[in-house]
Amino acid sequence: GARGLITTRVCVHMPILVGSAVRFKDNGALRGVVFEFQDDGAVAGLNCLSKKLADSGCGETTHEPVENLEEVEEVWRIGSKVFLQSDGPEFYGEIFEYQDDMAVAGLKNLSEKLTNLGCGEQTHEPVENLKLLS
């Protein structure tokens, strides 16, 4: 009956979690990454803000009702393991932040091969060169 339909609809939409990259439903240029929830999950705290959102005067972080947010599906959650497509699956790390309107991902917990390239503990890579490590 109706219960099955509701369950199906909920499954179609990914839940917004801490680490999710989101955009505002009423303005897709306003984007950020969820770092916390307030008010029993009704309000999300956002950081790694898009330039347009940061320029709107909210500083480094802002809060927005979850009902006005949707996950940016082409952007992986913070904590996702990704590899550099240009170098191969042995060159991987874990996403810890986004910069430049989510065009660049910060990576940590780097593989030995990636560390051996001389990038130290962390590196930043264009998102277009990253692929999810399966």
C-alpha positions as CSV (number, residue, x, y, z in Angstrom):
1,G,0.0,0.0,0.0
2,A,1.0,3.6,0.6
3,R,3.8,2.5,3.0
4,G,5.7,0.9,0.2
5,L,5.5,4.0,-1.9
6,I,6.8,6.2,0.9
7,T,9.7,3.9,1.5
8,T,10.5,3.8,-2.2
9,R,10.5,7.6,-2.4
10,V,12.8,8.0,0.6
11,C,15.3,5.5,-0.9
12,V,15.5,7.5,-4.2
13,H,16.9,10.5,-2.4
14,M,20.2,10.1,-0.6
15,P,20.0,11.3,3.0
16,I,22.0,14.4,3.7
17,L,24.7,13.5,6.3
18,V,27.7,15.2,7.9
19,G,30.2,15.4,5.0
20,S,27.5,15.7,2.3
21,A,28.1,18.3,-0.4
22,V,24.8,20.2,-0.8
23,R,23.3,23.0,-2.8
24,F,20.4,25.3,-2.0
25,K,17.2,24.2,-3.8
26,D,16.3,27.9,-4.4
27,N,19.7,28.8,-5.7
28,G,22.1,26.1,-7.0
29,A,25.1,28.4,-7.0
30,L,24.9,28.5,-3.2
31,R,26.8,25.3,-2.1
32,G,28.6,24.0,1.0
33,V,29.5,20.9,2.9
34,V,27.5,19.8,6.0
35,F,29.6,19.8,9.2
36,E,26.8,19.6,11.8
37,F,23.1,19.5,12.4
38,Q,21.1,21.6,14.8
39,D,17.4,21.7,16.0
40,D,16.9,17.9,15.9
41,G,18.3,17.7,12.4
42,A,16.2,20.4,10.9
43,V,19.1,22.8,10.3
44,A,22.4,22.0,8.7
45,G,25.7,23.8,9.5
46,L,27.7,24.3,6.3
47,N,31.4,25.0,5.6
48,C,33.6,24.8,2.5
49,L,31.2,27.4,1.1
50,S,31.0,28.3,-2.6
51,K,32.3,31.7,-3.4
52,K,28.8,33.0,-4.1
53,L,27.6,31.9,-0.7
54,A,30.7,33.2,1.2
55,D,30.3,36.5,-0.7
56,S,26.7,36.8,0.5
57,G,28.2,37.9,3.9
58,C,28.0,34.7,6.0
59,G,31.7,34.3,6.5
60,E,33.3,30.8,6.6
61,T,30.2,28.9,7.8
62,T,26.4,29.3,7.7
63,H,23.3,27.4,8.7
64,E,20.4,26.6,6.4
65,P,17.1,24.6,6.9
66,V,17.6,21.0,5.6
67,E,14.4,21.3,3.6
68,N,16.1,23.9,1.3
69,L,19.1,21.6,0.7
70,E,19.8,18.8,-1.7
71,E,22.9,16.7,-2.1
72,V,25.2,17.5,-5.0
73,E,25.5,14.0,-6.4
74,E,28.5,14.6,-8.6
75,V,30.5,15.7,-5.5
76,W,31.5,13.0,-3.1
77,R,31.0,13.1,0.7
78,I,33.9,14.2,2.9
79,G,35.6,11.0,4.0
80,S,35.2,9.4,0.5
81,K,38.3,7.5,-0.8
82,V,39.3,8.6,-4.2
83,F,42.2,8.1,-6.6
84,L,43.9,10.2,-9.2
85,Q,42.6,9.1,-12.6
86,S,45.8,10.5,-14.2
87,D,48.1,8.3,-12.1
88,G,45.9,5.2,-11.3
89,P,44.2,3.5,-8.4
90,E,47.4,3.2,-6.3
91,F,47.5,7.0,-6.0
92,Y,44.6,7.6,-3.5
93,G,43.5,9.6,-0.5
94,E,40.5,10.6,1.5
95,I,38.6,13.8,0.9
96,F,38.7,16.2,3.9
97,E,37.6,19.5,2.3
98,Y,36.6,21.3,-0.9
99,Q,37.9,24.6,-2.3
100,D,37.3,26.8,-5.3
101,D,33.5,26.3,-5.5
102,M,34.0,22.5,-5.1
103,A,36.3,22.3,-8.1
104,V,39.3,21.2,-5.9
105,A,39.3,18.5,-3.2
106,G,41.7,18.3,-0.3
107,L,43.0,14.8,0.3
108,K,44.6,13.3,3.4
109,N,45.5,9.8,4.5
110,L,47.4,9.5,1.3
111,S,48.6,6.2,-0.2
112,E,52.4,5.6,-0.1
113,K,52.6,6.1,-3.9
114,L,50.9,9.5,-3.6
115,T,53.1,10.5,-0.6
116,N,56.2,9.5,-2.6
117,L,55.3,12.2,-5.2
118,G,56.4,14.6,-2.6
119,C,53.1,16.1,-1.5
120,G,53.5,15.5,2.2
121,E,50.6,14.7,4.5
122,Q,47.9,16.4,2.3
123,T,47.4,17.4,-1.3
124,H,44.7,19.2,-3.3
125,E,43.5,17.9,-6.7
126,P,41.0,19.0,-9.3
127,V,37.8,17.1,-8.8
128,E,37.7,16.2,-12.5
129,N,40.9,14.1,-12.0
130,L,39.4,12.1,-9.1
131,K,37.4,8.9,-9.2
132,L,35.8,7.0,-6.4
133,L,38.0,4.1,-5.2
134,S,35.8,1.0,-5.3
